[in-house]
Amino acid sequence: MELSVIRIGNSKGLRLSKTLLEKYNIKDTVELILEKDYIVIRPKAIPRVGWDKAFKKMHENNDDKMMMSDVFDDENFEEWK
């Protein structure tokens, strides 16, 4: 795909089509990765996106129980006093 470099104020930029923005889920921010001979533009990843809904669903399904004890049999609590 070929894009023209356009003037934006005192800078220059690339104009991405609506189709590209939708296909790659690009919103307001992108990551720009500089490699030796090329530039990679990708949507900015949002850490933990959707976790709140997933945790709520786990709770509704009664699937949010601890898988292991938070206290081990060989722990010595005297060391912490």
C-alpha positions as a LaTeX table, in Angstrom:
\begin{tabular}{lrrr}
\hline
Residue & $x$ (\AA) & $y$ (\AA) & $z$ (\AA) \\
\hline
Met1 & 0.00 & 0.00 & 0.00 \\
Glu2 & 1.32 & 3.41 & $-0.89$ \\
Leu3 & 0.46 & 6.56 & 1.10 \\
Ser4 & 1.37 & 10.17 & 0.48 \\
Val5 & 3.18 & 12.21 & 3.11 \\
Ile6 & 1.04 & 15.30 & 3.75 \\
Arg7 & 1.71 & 18.62 & 5.43 \\
Ile8 & 0.12 & 19.06 & 8.88 \\
Gly9 & 1.02 & 22.52 & 10.15 \\
Asn10 & 4.81 & 22.68 & 10.39 \\
Ser11 & 5.02 & 18.87 & 10.40 \\
Lys12 & 4.23 & 16.10 & 7.99 \\
Gly13 & 2.13 & 13.00 & 8.49 \\
Leu14 & 0.30 & 10.07 & 6.96 \\
Arg15 & $-3.44$ & 9.92 & 6.41 \\
Leu16 & $-4.91$ & 6.48 & 7.07 \\
Ser17 & $-8.22$ & 5.48 & 5.52 \\
Lys18 & $-11.29$ & 4.77 & 7.62 \\
Thr19 & $-11.12$ & 1.16 & 6.42 \\
Leu20 & $-7.59$ & 0.70 & 7.82 \\
Leu21 & $-8.50$ & 2.40 & 11.10 \\
Glu22 & $-11.49$ & 0.11 & 11.57 \\
Lys23 & $-9.75$ & $-3.07$ & 10.41 \\
Tyr24 & $-6.84$ & $-2.64$ & 12.84 \\
Asn25 & $-8.94$ & $-1.05$ & 15.60 \\
Ile26 & $-6.86$ & 2.15 & 15.65 \\
Lys27 & $-8.41$ & 4.79 & 17.90 \\
Asp28 & $-6.52$ & 7.83 & 19.24 \\
Thr29 & $-3.04$ & 6.44 & 19.87 \\
Val30 & $-0.67$ & 4.12 & 18.02 \\
Glu31 & 2.68 & 2.56 & 18.81 \\
Leu32 & 5.48 & 3.46 & 16.45 \\
Ile33 & 8.20 & 0.81 & 16.31 \\
Leu34 & 11.42 & 1.82 & 14.61 \\
Glu35 & 13.33 & $-1.05$ & 13.04 \\
Lys36 & 16.52 & $-0.98$ & 11.02 \\
Asp37 & 14.94 & $-0.52$ & 7.60 \\
Tyr38 & 11.27 & 0.07 & 8.34 \\
Ile39 & 8.65 & 1.55 & 10.65 \\
Val40 & 5.81 & $-0.47$ & 12.18 \\
Ile41 & 2.60 & 1.31 & 13.19 \\
Arg42 & 0.19 & $-0.66$ & 15.36 \\
Pro43 & $-2.71$ & 0.12 & 17.67 \\
Lys44 & $-1.68$ & 0.99 & 21.20 \\
Ala45 & $-2.38$ & $-1.98$ & 23.41 \\
Ile46 & $-4.44$ & $-1.25$ & 26.49 \\
Pro47 & $-3.33$ & $-3.55$ & 29.31 \\
Arg48 & $-6.06$ & $-5.50$ & 31.08 \\
Val49 & $-8.80$ & $-4.26$ & 28.75 \\
Gly50 & $-11.94$ & $-6.32$ & 29.34 \\
Trp51 & $-10.70$ & $-7.83$ & 32.61 \\
Asp52 & $-13.50$ & $-6.17$ & 34.59 \\
Lys53 & $-16.17$ & $-7.91$ & 32.49 \\
Ala54 & $-14.30$ & $-11.22$ & 32.63 \\
Phe55 & $-14.00$ & $-11.06$ & 36.44 \\
Lys56 & $-17.67$ & $-10.16$ & 36.79 \\
Lys57 & $-18.64$ & $-13.13$ & 34.60 \\
Met58 & $-16.36$ & $-15.43$ & 36.64 \\
His59 & $-18.09$ & $-14.25$ & 39.81 \\
Glu60 & $-21.55$ & $-14.77$ & 38.33 \\
Asn61 & $-20.53$ & $-18.33$ & 37.33 \\
Asn62 & $-19.10$ & $-18.92$ & 40.83 \\
Asp63 & $-15.76$ & $-19.54$ & 39.16 \\
Asp64 & $-13.70$ & $-17.02$ & 41.13 \\
Lys65 & $-12.50$ & $-19.28$ & 43.91 \\
Met66 & $-8.85$ & $-19.52$ & 44.90 \\
Met67 & $-7.08$ & $-22.40$ & 43.19 \\
Met68 & $-4.57$ & $-22.76$ & 45.99 \\
Ser69 & $-4.34$ & $-21.67$ & 49.58 \\
Asp70 & $-2.72$ & $-18.33$ & 50.29 \\
Val71 & $-1.14$ & $-19.90$ & 53.41 \\
Phe72 & 1.21 & $-22.85$ & 53.12 \\
Asp73 & 1.49 & $-25.61$ & 55.72 \\
Asp74 & 5.17 & $-24.95$ & 56.38 \\
Glu75 & 4.90 & $-21.16$ & 56.88 \\
Asn76 & 6.30 & $-19.77$ & 60.11 \\
Phe77 & 4.38 & $-16.68$ & 61.17 \\
Glu78 & 6.68 & $-16.14$ & 64.15 \\
Glu79 & 9.33 & $-14.80$ & 61.76 \\
Trp80 & 7.07 & $-11.83$ & 60.96 \\
Lys81 & 6.71 & $-10.57$ & 64.52 \\
\hline
\end{tabular}
